[in-house]
């Protein structure tokens, strides 16, 4: 009897040790997979953006003169609805912030698309602001003189022509030339769940498309920065000293609702989801909802056939669109606010609008080729090629891009 008790006690002890060992192993695996968890186990509520992980980057900032590339989305969250701006937070933590660098739409994110942004002083903090839009897209050496490290923290939406990733390129290039490290506080990509569109051809490089990537690239800012470095896309093939604070509990299939508008004309999740498809209208005679409260969720033009397009609206000046296209004119088009979320580019709206416009010769502007990154898409639409066949023509380029992209992924 005593022997059996002893044997059972030993057995229980061994089982307990095995259980503890497995638990320890599990904790290690969870830690290693913290930025690549299963979609079913991950929710937007559990996401921790890079900026919130102050314990990881405050030691890096200690004793350094810091510049911040940011805008209204550069925040540290206290809750889903409460947050403080990164600049305010770091100043309160005694970080020496010497300059702020503002991208398109400005530091507080209220300027129109394409509007000239001036240098100035942040009224709240007194920190100097350097505009990185207009004629000064790349920080000049004198604008980096008193900087030991640059933080880049901007919410992106995953489209090639959304200019924050072009600003990222120029910041990395200027910092590589000045031997200044860049710290990226990463954030989720709300359109990170798919990859689609034509690959940009080098001859059509511009600020709305700098590198040979598709319209929707499926990467976060951090991953894209790694690609810029790894593919030697900076001037003379240089590489920038790069450190990234990854998002916790995120992968590319994790739904993420942006708590702050990334720019004035992307007011909600629906607009962000439709933006890669509807942005093509920006280079046509069709209004894409600017001057309404449903920007990038409707489209219309006085030149579309009102017998086919029953929905109508009149663009008026508002935040982010002081003088919208077709201001004060009745536009006929479509209301897309109730459409299902897209998992790929929709060209059908563009093709149908072209086919039903009064004057096809004035439908496209010269800017269309820059947005598309290729002349081929324009030629395909004008020649009547179907959406299905257009997308088939993209397949070789997309497959090659996915191979390259796989080398730089942080979130599997």
C-alpha positions in Angstrom: 0.0 0.0 0.0 2.7 2.5 1.0 4.6 1.6 -2.2 1.5 2.3 -4.3 1.1 5.7 -2.6 4.7 6.4 -3.2 4.4 5.3 -6.9 1.3 7.5 -7.4 3.0 10.4 -5.8 6.0 10.1 -8.1 3.7 9.7 -11.1 1.9 12.9 -10.2 5.2 14.7 -9.7 6.4 13.6 -13.2 3.2 14.6 -14.9 3.3 18.0 -13.2 6.9 18.5 -14.4 5.9 17.6 -17.9 3.0 20.0 -17.8 5.2 22.8 -16.6 7.7 22.0 -19.3 5.0 22.1 -21.9 3.6 25.3 -20.5 7.1 26.9 -20.7 7.6 25.7 -24.2 4.2 27.2 -25.1 5.1 30.5 -23.7 8.2 30.6 -25.7 6.3 29.8 -28.9 3.7 32.5 -28.2 6.4 35.0 -27.6 8.1 34.1 -30.9 4.8 34.2 -32.8 3.5 37.4 -31.2 3.6 39.2 -34.6 2.3 36.2 -36.6 -0.7 34.8 -34.8 -3.6 32.8 -36.3 -6.3 35.0 -37.7 -9.0 33.2 -35.8 -7.2 33.9 -32.5 -6.5 37.5 -33.3 -8.9 40.5 -33.0 -8.4 44.1 -33.6 -9.0 44.7 -29.9 -5.8 42.8 -29.1 -3.6 44.6 -31.5 -0.8 46.7 -29.9 0.7 49.2 -32.4 4.4 50.0 -32.3 4.0 53.4 -30.7 2.3 51.8 -27.7 5.3 49.7 -26.9 7.3 52.5 -25.2 9.2 50.0 -23.1 10.9 48.7 -26.3 11.9 52.1 -27.8 12.4 54.6 -24.9 15.8 53.1 -24.1 16.8 53.7 -27.8 15.8 57.4 -27.5 17.7 58.1 -24.3 20.2 60.9 -24.6 19.4 61.4 -28.3 18.1 64.4 -30.3 15.0 63.0 -32.0 13.1 64.0 -35.1 9.6 62.6 -35.7 8.0 62.1 -39.1 4.3 62.0 -38.2 0.8 63.3 -38.6 -2.5 63.1 -36.8 -2.3 59.3 -36.8 0.9 59.2 -34.8 -0.6 58.5 -31.4 -0.3 56.3 -28.3 -3.6 54.7 -27.5 -5.0 54.7 -23.9 -8.2 52.9 -25.2 -10.1 52.5 -28.4 -11.4 56.1 -28.1 -8.7 57.8 -26.0 -5.1 58.5 -27.1 -2.3 61.1 -26.9 -0.2 62.3 -29.8 3.2 60.7 -30.0 5.0 64.1 -29.8 3.1 65.1 -26.7 3.6 61.8 -25.1 7.4 61.7 -25.7 7.9 65.3 -24.6 6.1 64.4 -21.4 8.5 61.5 -21.0 11.5 63.9 -21.3 12.5 62.8 -24.8 14.4 65.5 -26.6 12.3 66.1 -29.7 14.0 68.8 -31.8 11.9 68.7 -35.0 8.7 67.3 -36.5 8.6 66.4 -40.3 5.1 66.6 -41.8 4.0 64.6 -44.9 1.1 65.4 -47.3 -1.9 66.9 -45.5 0.3 68.4 -42.8 1.2 67.5 -39.2 -2.4 67.8 -38.0 -3.8 66.2 -41.2 -6.2 68.9 -42.4 -4.7 70.1 -45.7 -6.2 69.2 -49.1 -4.6 66.6 -51.2 -1.8 68.3 -53.2 -2.0 71.5 -51.1 1.3 73.2 -50.4 2.3 72.8 -46.8 4.5 75.4 -45.2 7.2 75.0 -42.5 6.2 76.4 -39.1 6.0 75.8 -35.4 3.6 73.4 -33.7 1.4 75.7 -31.7 0.8 73.1 -28.9 4.4 72.1 -28.3 6.5 74.8 -29.8 8.5 72.2 -31.8 9.6 73.3 -35.3 7.7 71.7 -38.2 9.5 70.9 -41.5 7.2 70.2 -44.5 8.0 67.1 -46.6 5.6 67.9 -49.3 5.7 70.2 -52.3 9.1 71.3 -53.3 10.8 69.7 -50.2 9.9 66.1 -50.3 13.3 64.9 -49.0 14.9 66.4 -45.9 17.8 68.6 -46.7 21.1 68.0 -44.8 20.7 71.3 -42.9 17.2 70.1 -41.8 18.9 67.0 -40.2 21.8 68.8 -38.6 20.7 68.5 -34.9 19.2 65.0 -35.3 20.6 61.8 -33.9 17.6 59.6 -34.8 14.4 59.8 -36.8 11.1 58.2 -35.8 8.7 57.3 -38.6 5.2 56.8 -37.3 2.3 57.2 -39.8 -0.8 55.1 -40.5 -0.8 53.9 -44.1 -3.6 52.3 -46.1 -1.6 50.0 -48.4 -2.0 51.7 -51.8 1.0 52.6 -54.0 -0.3 56.0 -54.8 -0.9 57.0 -51.1 2.1 59.2 -50.7 3.2 58.4 -47.2 5.3 55.5 -48.5 7.0 57.9 -50.9 7.8 60.2 -48.0 9.2 57.1 -46.2 11.5 56.5 -49.2 12.9 60.1 -49.1 13.3 60.1 -45.3 15.2 56.8 -45.5 17.4 58.1 -48.3 18.2 61.4 -46.5 19.0 59.5 -43.3 21.2 57.0 -45.1 23.2 59.9 -46.6 23.5 61.6 -43.2 24.2 58.3 -41.4 21.1 58.8 -39.1 19.2 55.7 -38.0 15.4 55.4 -38.6 13.1 53.9 -36.1 9.7 52.8 -37.5 6.8 52.4 -35.1 4.8 50.0 -37.2 1.0 50.0 -37.6 -1.4 47.5 -39.4 -2.3 47.8 -43.0 -6.2 47.9 -43.3 -5.8 46.8 -47.0 -3.1 44.2 -46.1 -5.3 41.2 -46.9 -4.8 41.2 -50.7 -2.3 42.1 -53.4 -3.5 43.4 -56.8 -2.9 45.8 -59.7 -0.3 46.4 -62.4 3.3 46.7 -61.4 4.8 50.2 -61.8 7.1 50.5 -64.7 10.3 52.6 -64.1 9.6 55.2 -66.7 6.4 56.2 -64.9 8.0 56.8 -61.5 6.6 59.8 -59.6 5.6 60.8 -56.1 2.4 58.7 -56.5 4.5 55.6 -57.3 8.2 55.3 -56.8 9.0 51.5 -57.0 8.1 48.4 -59.1 5.2 47.3 -56.8 1.5 46.7 -57.5 -1.2 49.3 -56.7 -2.1 47.3 -53.6 1.1 45.8 -52.1 -0.1 44.0 -48.9 2.7 45.3 -46.6 2.9 47.5 -43.5 5.2 50.5 -43.4 7.8 48.5 -41.6 7.8 45.7 -44.2 7.9 48.2 -47.0 10.9 49.9 -45.4 12.7 46.5 -45.3 11.9 46.1 -49.0 13.3 49.5 -49.9 16.5 48.6 -48.1 16.8 45.1 -49.3 16.1 45.9 -53.0 18.6 48.8 -52.9 16.0 51.3 -54.1 17.7 54.2 -52.3 20.0 56.5 -54.2 23.2 54.7 -55.3 21.9 51.5 -53.7 22.6 52.8 -50.2 20.9 51.2 -47.1 19.4 53.0 -44.2 20.1 52.0 -40.6 16.7 50.6 -39.7 14.9 49.5 -36.6 11.3 48.4 -36.4 8.9 48.0 -33.5 6.4 45.5 -34.9 2.7 45.4 -34.2 1.7 42.7 -31.6 -1.1 40.2 -32.3 -1.4 41.1 -36.0 -1.2 39.4 -39.3 -2.3 40.5 -42.8 -5.7 38.9 -42.5 -6.5 40.7 -39.2 -9.3 43.1 -39.7 -8.3 46.6 -38.4 -10.6 49.6 -38.1 -8.7 52.8 -38.1 -9.6 54.9 -35.1 -8.3 58.1 -36.7 -8.8 59.3 -40.3 -5.5 58.8 -42.1 -6.3 61.8 -44.4 -9.2 64.2 -44.7 -10.9 62.3 -47.6 -10.7 58.8 -46.0 -13.3 59.2 -43.3 -14.1 55.6 -42.5 -13.4 51.9 -43.1 -15.6 51.8 -46.3 -13.7 54.7 -47.9 -10.4 53.0 -47.0 -11.5 49.7 -48.5 -12.7 51.3 -51.7 -9.9 53.9 -52.1 -7.5 51.7 -54.1 -10.2 51.1 -56.7 -11.8 54.6 -56.8 -8.6 56.5 -56.7 -8.3 55.9 -60.5 -11.2 58.3 -60.9 -8.9 61.1 -59.6 -7.3 61.1 -63.0 -10.6 61.2 -65.0 -13.4 63.7 -65.4 -15.3 61.8 -62.7 -15.6 63.0 -59.1 -14.7 60.3 -56.5 -16.8 61.8 -53.7 -14.6 64.8 -52.8 -16.9 67.6 -51.7 -19.4 65.2 -50.0 -19.5 63.4 -46.7 -19.0 60.1 -48.5 -15.6 60.6 -50.0 -14.3 57.6 -52.0 -17.7 55.9 -51.4 -19.5 57.5 -54.3 -18.5 58.6 -57.8 -20.2 60.8 -60.4 -19.9 63.3 -63.2 -22.1 65.7 -65.1 -20.9 63.8 -68.2 -22.2 60.4 -67.2 -25.4 59.2 -68.7 -28.2 60.1 -66.3 -30.5 57.5 -67.8 -28.1 54.8 -66.7 -26.8 56.3 -63.5 -29.8 57.2 -61.3 -27.8 58.3 -58.2 -26.8 62.0 -58.1 -25.1 64.5 -55.9 -23.6 68.0 -56.0 -20.0 68.4 -54.7 -19.5 71.3 -52.4 -16.4 72.7 -50.6 -15.6 70.9 -47.3 -12.7 69.7 -45.2 -10.0 68.3 -47.5 -11.7 69.7 -50.6 -11.8 73.5 -50.8 -12.6 73.3 -54.5 -13.8 69.8 -55.4 -14.0 68.6 -59.0 -17.4 69.6 -60.6 -18.0 72.0 -57.6 -21.7 73.1 -57.6 -22.6 70.8 -60.5 -25.1 67.9 -60.4 -23.1 64.7 -60.9 -24.6 61.3 -61.9 -23.0 58.1 -60.7 -23.1 55.4 -58.1 -23.5 55.2 -54.3 -21.2 52.4 -53.1 -21.6 52.9 -49.4 -23.5 49.6 -49.0 -21.2 47.5 -51.1 -19.4 44.5 -49.6 -15.8 44.9 -48.7 -13.4 44.3 -51.6 -10.7 41.7 -51.6 -9.2 42.9 -54.9 -9.3 45.9 -57.2 -12.6 46.7 -58.9 -12.1 48.1 -62.3 -15.6 47.5 -63.5 -16.9 50.9 -62.1 -14.1 52.7 -64.1 -14.7 50.7 -67.3 -18.4 51.2 -67.1 -18.0 55.0 -66.5 -15.7 55.3 -69.5 -18.1 53.4 -71.7 -21.0 55.6 -70.6 -19.4 59.1 -70.6 -20.5 61.7 -73.1 -17.0 62.4 -74.4 -14.5 59.6 -74.2 -11.7 61.9 -75.4 -11.8 64.0 -72.3 -12.5 61.1 -69.8 -8.9 60.4 -68.9 -6.3 63.0 -67.9 -2.5 62.6 -68.4 -2.3 61.8 -64.6 -3.9 58.4 -65.1 -0.7 56.8 -66.4 1.1 58.0 -63.3 -1.6 56.5 -61.0 -1.6 53.2 -62.9 2.2 53.1 -63.2 1.8 51.9 -66.7 0.3 53.0 -70.1 -1.0 49.5 -70.7 -4.1 49.9 -68.4 -5.2 53.0 -70.3 -4.8 51.2 -73.6 -6.7 48.2 -72.3 -9.7 50.2 -71.1 -9.8 52.3 -74.3 -9.7 49.2 -76.5 -12.6 47.5 -74.6 -10.6 44.8 -72.7 -12.6 43.1 -70.0 -11.7 43.4 -66.3 -11.1 39.6 -66.3 -8.6 39.8 -69.1 -6.9 42.9 -67.7 -6.4 41.1 -64.4 -5.0 38.1 -66.2 -2.4 40.3 -67.7 -1.2 41.3 -64.2 -0.6 37.7 -63.0 3.1 37.3 -64.1 4.1 40.6 -62.5 2.1 39.9 -59.3 3.6 36.4 -58.9 7.2 37.8 -59.3 6.4 40.6 -56.8 5.0 38.1 -54.2 8.3 36.2 -54.3 10.2 39.4 -53.6 7.7 40.5 -50.9 8.0 37.2 -49.0 11.6 38.1 -48.1 10.6 41.1 -46.1 7.4 40.0 -44.3 7.3 40.6 -40.5 3.7 39.2 -40.2 3.3 35.8 -41.8 
